[in-house]
Amino acid sequence: MIVLNGEPSGVSPGETLAQVLDRLGVSPDARGVAVAVDGEVVPRADWEVFTLAQDARVEVLTAMQGG
């Protein structure tokens, strides 16, 4: 099972990070978006080809303005 933002998800092993972002409605071109898999940040240039393994923990972070 792949955990997405701390919750069990319907994401399947073998899906790319770009596909995960699409599921979340997040454009891969959006500014202020970062993705970490198992605690390691994955460079944006790799999102199209980075495939998820079984039991991966994925965190999608978006920067927000404000104080």
Stockholm file with secondary structure:
# STOCKHOLM 1.0

chainA/1-67         MIVLNGEPSGVSPGETLAQVLDRLGVSPDARGVAVAVDGEVVPRADWEVFTLAQDARVEVLTAMQGG
#=GR chainA/1-67 SS CCEETTEECSCCTTCBHHHHHHHHTCCTTCTTEEEEETTEECCGGGTTTCBCCTTCEEEEEECCCCC
#=GC SS_cons        CCEETTEECSCCTTCBHHHHHHHHTCCTTCTTEEEEETTEECCGGGTTTCBCCTTCEEEEEECCCCC
//
